[in-house]
Amino acid sequence: MEASVLDLRKRMREVMSAIDRHERVTLTHRGRRRAVIVPLTEAKRNKVRVADLPAFGMWAERADMTDPVAYVEELRKPRRF
């Protein structure tokens, strides 16, 4: 379904009915697409796990990161010239 900002104000019941039918609602403003309203059940289904992201675990094999507390303390030490 496509709805304008005016539709949200004047026909909110129809927009909510479309969401209840598990439809995506594309929100437009002055004829341009601005946002997509996704039913909550669909949003939960498409949830991304952190472990699936490519950057997860990229420092797992670094020797200097075996003790994270010591690593951060080393970073926070003042510089000495």
CNS distance restraints for C-alpha pairs under 8 A (distance, minus, plus):
assign (resid   1 and name CA) (resid  18 and name CA) 7.17 0.50 0.50
assign (resid   1 and name CA) (resid  23 and name CA) 6.92 0.50 0.50
assign (resid   1 and name CA) (resid  24 and name CA) 6.39 0.50 0.50
assign (resid   1 and name CA) (resid  25 and name CA) 4.84 0.50 0.50
assign (resid   1 and name CA) (resid  26 and name CA) 6.26 0.50 0.50
assign (resid   2 and name CA) (resid  25 and name CA) 5.49 0.50 0.50
assign (resid   2 and name CA) (resid  26 and name CA) 4.63 0.50 0.50
assign (resid   2 and name CA) (resid  27 and name CA) 6.12 0.50 0.50
assign (resid   2 and name CA) (resid  28 and name CA) 7.25 0.50 0.50
assign (resid   3 and name CA) (resid   7 and name CA) 5.57 0.50 0.50
assign (resid   3 and name CA) (resid   8 and name CA) 6.86 0.50 0.50
assign (resid   3 and name CA) (resid  15 and name CA) 7.48 0.50 0.50
assign (resid   3 and name CA) (resid  25 and name CA) 6.70 0.50 0.50
assign (resid   3 and name CA) (resid  26 and name CA) 6.08 0.50 0.50
assign (resid   3 and name CA) (resid  27 and name CA) 5.13 0.50 0.50
assign (resid   3 and name CA) (resid  28 and name CA) 6.11 0.50 0.50
assign (resid   4 and name CA) (resid   8 and name CA) 6.49 0.50 0.50
assign (resid   4 and name CA) (resid  27 and name CA) 5.48 0.50 0.50
assign (resid   4 and name CA) (resid  28 and name CA) 4.56 0.50 0.50
assign (resid   4 and name CA) (resid  29 and name CA) 5.72 0.50 0.50
assign (resid   4 and name CA) (resid  30 and name CA) 7.76 0.50 0.50
assign (resid   4 and name CA) (resid  31 and name CA) 7.79 0.50 0.50
assign (resid   5 and name CA) (resid   9 and name CA) 6.60 0.50 0.50
assign (resid   5 and name CA) (resid  27 and name CA) 6.82 0.50 0.50
assign (resid   5 and name CA) (resid  28 and name CA) 6.43 0.50 0.50
assign (resid   5 and name CA) (resid  29 and name CA) 5.93 0.50 0.50
assign (resid   6 and name CA) (resid  10 and name CA) 6.10 0.50 0.50
assign (resid   6 and name CA) (resid  11 and name CA) 7.99 0.50 0.50
assign (resid   7 and name CA) (resid  11 and name CA) 5.00 0.50 0.50
assign (resid   7 and name CA) (resid  12 and name CA) 6.67 0.50 0.50
assign (resid   7 and name CA) (resid  15 and name CA) 7.90 0.50 0.50
assign (resid   8 and name CA) (resid  12 and name CA) 4.84 0.50 0.50
assign (resid   8 and name CA) (resid  15 and name CA) 6.94 0.50 0.50
assign (resid  11 and name CA) (resid  15 and name CA) 6.57 0.50 0.50
assign (resid  12 and name CA) (resid  16 and name CA) 6.06 0.50 0.50
assign (resid  13 and name CA) (resid  17 and name CA) 6.10 0.50 0.50
assign (resid  14 and name CA) (resid  18 and name CA) 6.28 0.50 0.50
assign (resid  15 and name CA) (resid  19 and name CA) 6.41 0.50 0.50
assign (resid  15 and name CA) (resid  25 and name CA) 7.36 0.50 0.50
assign (resid  16 and name CA) (resid  20 and name CA) 6.13 0.50 0.50
assign (resid  17 and name CA) (resid  21 and name CA) 6.26 0.50 0.50
assign (resid  18 and name CA) (resid  22 and name CA) 6.60 0.50 0.50
assign (resid  18 and name CA) (resid  23 and name CA) 5.43 0.50 0.50
assign (resid  18 and name CA) (resid  24 and name CA) 7.55 0.50 0.50
assign (resid  18 and name CA) (resid  25 and name CA) 7.40 0.50 0.50
assign (resid  19 and name CA) (resid  23 and name CA) 5.14 0.50 0.50
assign (resid  19 and name CA) (resid  24 and name CA) 6.54 0.50 0.50
assign (resid  19 and name CA) (resid  25 and name CA) 7.13 0.50 0.50
assign (resid  19 and name CA) (resid  38 and name CA) 7.37 0.50 0.50
assign (resid  19 and name CA) (resid  39 and name CA) 5.64 0.50 0.50
assign (resid  20 and name CA) (resid  39 and name CA) 7.43 0.50 0.50
assign (resid  22 and name CA) (resid  38 and name CA) 7.99 0.50 0.50
assign (resid  22 and name CA) (resid  39 and name CA) 5.79 0.50 0.50
assign (resid  22 and name CA) (resid  41 and name CA) 7.97 0.50 0.50
assign (resid  22 and name CA) (resid  42 and name CA) 7.74 0.50 0.50
assign (resid  23 and name CA) (resid  38 and name CA) 7.32 0.50 0.50
assign (resid  23 and name CA) (resid  39 and name CA) 6.97 0.50 0.50
assign (resid  24 and name CA) (resid  36 and name CA) 6.68 0.50 0.50
assign (resid  24 and name CA) (resid  37 and name CA) 5.79 0.50 0.50
assign (resid  24 and name CA) (resid  38 and name CA) 5.01 0.50 0.50
assign (resid  24 and name CA) (resid  39 and name CA) 6.68 0.50 0.50
assign (resid  25 and name CA) (resid  36 and name CA) 5.62 0.50 0.50
assign (resid  25 and name CA) (resid  37 and name CA) 5.00 0.50 0.50
assign (resid  25 and name CA) (resid  38 and name CA) 6.71 0.50 0.50
assign (resid  26 and name CA) (resid  33 and name CA) 6.84 0.50 0.50
assign (resid  26 and name CA) (resid  34 and name CA) 7.60 0.50 0.50
assign (resid  26 and name CA) (resid  35 and name CA) 5.93 0.50 0.50
assign (resid  26 and name CA) (resid  36 and name CA) 4.45 0.50 0.50
assign (resid  26 and name CA) (resid  37 and name CA) 6.28 0.50 0.50
assign (resid  27 and name CA) (resid  33 and name CA) 6.00 0.50 0.50
assign (resid  27 and name CA) (resid  34 and name CA) 5.70 0.50 0.50
assign (resid  27 and name CA) (resid  35 and name CA) 5.06 0.50 0.50
assign (resid  27 and name CA) (resid  36 and name CA) 5.80 0.50 0.50
assign (resid  27 and name CA) (resid  37 and name CA) 7.22 0.50 0.50
assign (resid  28 and name CA) (resid  32 and name CA) 5.24 0.50 0.50
assign (resid  28 and name CA) (resid  33 and name CA) 4.36 0.50 0.50
assign (resid  28 and name CA) (resid  34 and name CA) 5.30 0.50 0.50
assign (resid  28 and name CA) (resid  35 and name CA) 7.07 0.50 0.50
assign (resid  29 and name CA) (resid  33 and name CA) 6.54 0.50 0.50
assign (resid  29 and name CA) (resid  34 and name CA) 6.50 0.50 0.50
assign (resid  38 and name CA) (resid  42 and name CA) 6.62 0.50 0.50
assign (resid  38 and name CA) (resid  43 and name CA) 6.45 0.50 0.50
assign (resid  39 and name CA) (resid  43 and name CA) 6.41 0.50 0.50
assign (resid  40 and name CA) (resid  44 and name CA) 6.21 0.50 0.50
assign (resid  41 and name CA) (resid  45 and name CA) 6.31 0.50 0.50
assign (resid  42 and name CA) (resid  46 and name CA) 6.37 0.50 0.50
assign (resid  43 and name CA) (resid  47 and name CA) 6.50 0.50 0.50
assign (resid  48 and name CA) (resid  52 and name CA) 7.21 0.50 0.50
assign (resid  49 and name CA) (resid  53 and name CA) 7.15 0.50 0.50
assign (resid  50 and name CA) (resid  56 and name CA) 6.79 0.50 0.50
assign (resid  51 and name CA) (resid  56 and name CA) 5.77 0.50 0.50
assign (resid  52 and name CA) (resid  56 and name CA) 7.24 0.50 0.50
assign (resid  54 and name CA) (resid  58 and name CA) 7.90 0.50 0.50
assign (resid  59 and name CA) (resid  65 and name CA) 7.44 0.50 0.50
assign (resid  60 and name CA) (resid  65 and name CA) 7.62 0.50 0.50
assign (resid  62 and name CA) (resid  66 and name CA) 7.17 0.50 0.50
assign (resid  64 and name CA) (resid  71 and name CA) 6.95 0.50 0.50
assign (resid  65 and name CA) (resid  71 and name CA) 6.37 0.50 0.50
assign (resid  67 and name CA) (resid  71 and name CA) 6.35 0.50 0.50
assign (resid  68 and name CA) (resid  72 and name CA) 6.21 0.50 0.50
assign (resid  69 and name CA) (resid  73 and name CA) 6.20 0.50 0.50
assign (resid  70 and name CA) (resid  74 and name CA) 6.10 0.50 0.50
assign (resid  71 and name CA) (resid  75 and name CA) 6.37 0.50 0.50
assign (resid  72 and name CA) (resid  76 and name CA) 6.24 0.50 0.50
assign (resid  73 and name CA) (resid  77 and name CA) 6.29 0.50 0.50
